[in-house]
Amino acid sequence: MAGFTGLLKRYFVSGVLVVVPLILTYIVLKFLFETVDGILQPLIHKLFGYFVPGLGIAITLLLILLTGILTRNYVGARIYKIGERILTKLPIIRPIYSSAKQLLESVTGPSVKSFKEVALVEYPRKGSWVIGFISNHFTIAINEKKINHISVFVPSTPTPISGMVVILPVEDVHPIDMTIEEGIKFLVSGGVAAPDLIKTKKNLKIKRV
């Protein structure tokens, strides 16, 4: 019975890891389709007197494809960098765009700004544990007393590109023996894709004051 339960669990986890990203992709694309359709359909109807079924889907797919093609060549990459430079200089847009881009890069691929380790922290109350990603370490001076702190990004489930940042003393952060990819799978699956044993590491890779 235990063997059957374990097999069923593995199949379920495999299914979750396939279905959840598909659902998230569907939600994002559906939002884009409806937005584009809502903008273009009234214009088409005003000009030609009729609606075009599937116009939002076709235009959105075309825009995504063209964006991918443009950013893959030299000229397109240069235009993209210029546009990005403009966005990062706009007062209101800059913090939102820069933070979102950095977060996506940290979650989806290798980067010098990627998360350092996966860790357990007691949040939002003592005895309640969450998995987060160590993003940085720094010193906070309170009344001239320097204390080592760590910023931990605690993602939401099942979309780990959003969440919140908590700043904790070094001793309250417990790195675990889990890769960044395994941590993301754990969160996306709602905790289903979890190992039988989550083990903390002895050493925390951080500079001390």
N, C-alpha and C positions, 0 to 999 in steps of 0.2 A: 504493500500500500504506500509506504514511504517513497519507494522508487517511482511509482506512478505519479505521486504528488510532485516529486521533484521534476519529473519529465514534463508534467503539465505546466509547472511554473516556468520552466525554461522556454516552452513553446509560447506561453502567454507573454513573457518578457520580449521574445523575438517579435511577436506580433505588435506589441506596444511600440517598440522602437521603429517599426515600419509605419504603423498607422498614425501615430501622433504627429510626426513631421509632415505627413501628407495632409492631415487635417489643418495644421497650422498654415501650411502653404496654401491650402484651399481658402482659408479665412482671409489671408492677406490678398490673394489674387481676386477674390470675390469683392473685397473692398475697393481695389483698384478698378475692376471692371465697372462696378456700379458708379464710381466717381466719374470715370471717363465718359460712361454712357450718359450720365446726368448732365454733363457739360455739352457733349456733342449732339445728342438727339434733338434737343430743342432747336439748335442751329440748323440741323439737316431738315427738320420739319418746317421751319420757317422759310428755308430756301427752296425746297422741293415739294413741300406739302405732304410728306409721308415719313414714317419712321423706318429705320433700317435695323431689323432684328440682328442681334449679335455684334453690333457695331463696337460696343465697349470692349468686348472680348478680343475682337480682331485688332483694334487700335492698341490696346494694352500689350498684347503679345508682340505686336510689331515694334512698339516703343522699347520693350525690354530687349528684343533681339537687336535692334539698331544700337541701343546703348552698349550692349555687350560687344558688338562689332567695332564701334567707334573707340571704346576704351582699350581695345586690343591692338590698335595701330598707333603709330607715333604721333600723328596729328591729333587724333582723338584723345590720346593720353595727355597731350599738352593742354588741350582745351579743358579737359577734366580737372587738371591741376590748377589752371587759371580760375575756373569756376569755384573750386574748393577753396582757393586762396581768398576769393571775394567773400564766400560764405563765412570763413573763419575771421573775417574782419568786421562783420555786421554785429552790432552790440547785442541784440536780442537773440539772433540765430546762432551766433558763435558758440556759446556754452552748450546749447542743446545739440547742435550738429557735431561738435568736437567730442562731447561725452558719448553720444550714441555711436559714433564711428569707432572710437577707442574701445568701447565695450564690445561691439560686434567683432572687432579684430581680436580681442582677448579671448572671446568665447569660441570663435570659429576657426582660428588658425594660429600658427606660430608667429610671434612678434616679440620685439624687445620690450613691449609694454604688456605682454601676456601675464596672466595670473601666475603667481609663483608656486603656490601649494594649495591643496585642499585641506580644510580644517574643520574641526568641530568647535562650536561655541555655544555657551548657554544663553539662549535667547528665545522668546522675550522675557523669560523668568528663570529663576534657578531651578534646575532639574529638568528643564525642557531644552533639548538639543537640536540644533540645526546645522546643516552642512553649508559651508561658505567657501569662498576663494580668497586667499591672502593676496591683496593687491599691492600693499606697500607697507613700509615700516618707517617710523620717524620718532622723534623725541618731542614730548610736550613739556614745557617748563611752566610749572604752577608754583607761584610764590618762590621763584628762583630754584625750585626743586625739579630736576630733570627726571622724567619717567619715560621708559620705553613703551611705545604704543604700536599697535598694528591696525591697519584698516582692512576690514573683511567685507567683501561683497556677498550679500546673502540674496541669491536669486529667487524669483518666484517660480512656481510650478504651474503648468508645464512649459512656460516660455522663459528660459533662463537669461534672456537679453534684457529683462526688467527685474527690478528688485530694490534693495536698499543697502546702504553702507553703514556698518557699525564700527566704531573706533573703540578698541579694547586694550587693556594692559597686556603685556607679553604673556604673563602667567595665565591669562584667561583664554588664550588661544591654543588649541591642541591640534597640531598637524596630524593627519591620518595617512595610512599607507594606501593611498588611492591616487590614480593619475587624474589630470584635469578632464580628460575624455570620459573616464569612468564616473567622475563627479557629475558631469553634464548628463550622462545617461541615467544616473540615479535620479536627478531632478526632473528630467523630461518624462521619465516613466512613473513619476509620482511615488518614488521609493520602491517600486516593484523590482527594478533591476539593481538589487542590493546584494552585496556579498554576505555570506553567512557570518563572517566576523569582520567588524570594522576595528582595526587596530591603530592606536596612536603611535606616533614616532617618538623616539626618545629626545632627539635634538631638533630644535627649531633653527632654521637657517636665517638668522637675523643678527645684525650688529648690535652690540651692547654699548651703552654710554659708559 
